[in-house]
Amino acid sequence: MSQATAPLLETRGLTKVYGRFTALEPTDVTIHEGSIHGFLGKNGAGKSTLVQLLAGSVMPTAGQVLFRGQDITSLPLARRREMGIHLLSQHAQVVADLSVAENLVLPGYPRKGPFLDRRAMRRQAQELLDRYALRFPVDALAGSLSAPDQRRLSIVRTLMDQGALAMLDEPTTALSQGERESLFEWIRGLNEEGQTFVFISHFNSEIQAICTNVTVLRDGRVVADGEDPRAMTSAEISELVVGDKVQEFVRTRRPATRERVVVDGLVSDGVGPVSFTVGEGEILGLVGLPESGAQETARALAGLRPTQAGTVTVDGRVLRAGHVRDAIAGGVAYLTNDRIGEGIVGALTIREMLRLGNWPTRGPLVDDGEVSRTYDRYHSRLEFRVSSSRQPIEELSGGNQQKILLGRLLALEPKLLVLDEPTLGVDVATKEEVHRLVDELTANGMSVILLAYDTDEMVRMVDRVITFSDGTPSGQLTGDEITADGIIARLNHAPTELAPASA
Ligand SMILES: Nc1ncnc2c1ncn2[C@@H]1O[C@H](COP(=O)(O)OP(=O)(O)OP(=O)(O)O)[C@@H](O)[C@H]1O
């Protein structure tokens, strides 16, 4: 990795206040040229706020941003982009129905007079792909690329114009272990050539794998700066982030006492037939590569995919397939892994979101007292960092939004909880709290189906694993067979097709 050199970007007393809420206290940080600089912190600590202030998508309440010594505080986002400062935010994605080339030249399409110059566009795009050792065709639709390739494409967009600084806010969300490693190798290769990165992640292993130094934020304040994460243990990093020791939760596997959920011959749009059972109080892991049938089956159970054959029975009641309201009424609740697309309703307040579609009533009226009690229950348990229960969901940090979605499902008191990436974007302390909570629910009889890219989470939480390939169950792991290596071996992990940039 390149030697850290002169300051590329510096902040002086940079502050962000929203109304009466201080998202970022006066902050002084320095990002050195050639470094991979990590920002760490719990949910709501202020990481995204800080990178948005650096990128110019949010303007500060006070303080300065210096770029190579020049004060750029008042420059807007577009000007900073021209200077090579780019942010790939948690929500940024490629435009699925545009080609790779169109995505890469956005928004500055090359023109010939009033016309779009397609040849120039393709040539520019191909040069970029070559420069960053990406081998997918410039004419492919961006939406047809694999998830990691879409991520690479969006990173390349942040690196265009010889980008001086690429800030990546949780870039590995929804990538498998193999995909992460290949992405990291690529980033390291670019870094070797002098590219500076800012990197945000809740995974200590990722921070240690890639960052040369870190800044740690807690409740909007810098509590550590300049540490080398490679010289620390994962527990030390967690302690720095949380401000306390994080007790890793270890679940004891419990044999199921009776069958609660019976899935029999389920066929859903080319997936299946799928048959399995889930016991009372059991956590069943569904594992498979994308489009293997694991996630499709989970969504079909929740009524979110049309089904053509088979039945789903919960406590003896047969659910009407393909009907989400019927699934909920029958006791099935599903946590989506697409928080932005199908999870949150931005304008709702937190307390409304927690009881959305599940309003407690007193006579004909919404029972406001019960809404408040629901908020209090999950606020203390899941520790949202928010200014009030009436704050709109869209203002919350990503991890806090995830906690609200989880709280909403728990408030439904389901019999079967289907969790698709329950700790997506959630910090190290809350992750353990979510695991503890799910364990308690299963101790009280709730059945859980878990999908998780993080094999460590899978291994620690489940009683049993069913693997999927080609749209049907391909095997089962129980007891001591449930290990990260065991799962990965069953997945028949195909190596990713890309070589690192330096190759
Ligand atoms: N537009 C806004 N209005 C009010 N408060 C906001 C707004 N944007 C962010 N906040 C608050 O600022 C705080 C910091 O949020 P930020 O998104 O920076 O956290 P984060 O460290 O990136 O968290 P996460 O790990 O969950 O993504 C949060 O408590 C959030 O609710």
PDBQT file of the ligand as one rigid body, heavy atoms in Angstrom, charges set to zero:
ROOT
HETATM    1  N1  LIG A 601     -31.719  15.670   7.336  1.00  0.00    +0.000 N 
HETATM    2  C1  LIG A 601     -31.589  15.367   8.630  1.00  0.00    +0.000 A 
HETATM    3  N2  LIG A 601     -32.385  15.918   9.554  1.00  0.00    +0.000 NA
HETATM    4  C2  LIG A 601     -32.256  15.604  10.858  1.00  0.00    +0.000 A 
HETATM    5  N3  LIG A 601     -31.345  14.737  11.354  1.00  0.00    +0.000 NA
HETATM    6  C3  LIG A 601     -30.531  14.150  10.479  1.00  0.00    +0.000 A 
HETATM    7  C4  LIG A 601     -30.597  14.416   9.081  1.00  0.00    +0.000 A 
HETATM    8  N4  LIG A 601     -29.650  13.673   8.465  1.00  0.00    +0.000 NA
HETATM    9  C5  LIG A 601     -29.021  12.977   9.444  1.00  0.00    +0.000 A 
HETATM   10  N5  LIG A 601     -29.546  13.262  10.646  1.00  0.00    +0.000 N 
HETATM   11  C6  LIG A 601     -29.133  12.689  11.935  1.00  0.00    +0.000 C 
HETATM   12  O1  LIG A 601     -27.737  12.786  12.071  1.00  0.00    +0.000 OA
HETATM   13  C7  LIG A 601     -27.227  11.658  12.785  1.00  0.00    +0.000 C 
HETATM   14  C8  LIG A 601     -26.024  11.118  12.063  1.00  0.00    +0.000 C 
HETATM   15  O2  LIG A 601     -26.459  10.416  10.905  1.00  0.00    +0.000 OA
HETATM   16  P1  LIG A 601     -25.440   9.733   9.905  1.00  0.00    +0.000 P 
HETATM   17  O3  LIG A 601     -26.251   9.270   8.743  1.00  0.00    +0.000 OA
HETATM   18  O4  LIG A 601     -24.297  10.619   9.661  1.00  0.00    +0.000 OA
HETATM   19  O5  LIG A 601     -24.962   8.475  10.769  1.00  0.00    +0.000 OA
HETATM   20  P2  LIG A 601     -23.976   7.278  10.388  1.00  0.00    +0.000 P 
HETATM   21  O6  LIG A 601     -22.832   7.324  11.335  1.00  0.00    +0.000 OA
HETATM   22  O7  LIG A 601     -23.658   7.332   8.939  1.00  0.00    +0.000 OA
HETATM   23  O8  LIG A 601     -24.886   6.010  10.738  1.00  0.00    +0.000 OA
HETATM   24  P3  LIG A 601     -25.137   4.572  10.009  1.00  0.00    +0.000 P 
HETATM   25  O9  LIG A 601     -24.003   3.707  10.433  1.00  0.00    +0.000 OA
HETATM   26  O10 LIG A 601     -26.417   4.099  10.631  1.00  0.00    +0.000 OA
HETATM   27  O11 LIG A 601     -25.237   4.806   8.546  1.00  0.00    +0.000 OA
HETATM   28  C9  LIG A 601     -28.370  10.659  12.903  1.00  0.00    +0.000 C 
HETATM   29  O12 LIG A 601     -28.831  10.624  14.247  1.00  0.00    +0.000 OA
HETATM   30  C10 LIG A 601     -29.439  11.192  11.965  1.00  0.00    +0.000 C 
HETATM   31  O13 LIG A 601     -30.740  10.959  12.479  1.00  0.00    +0.000 OA
ENDROOT
TORSDOF 0
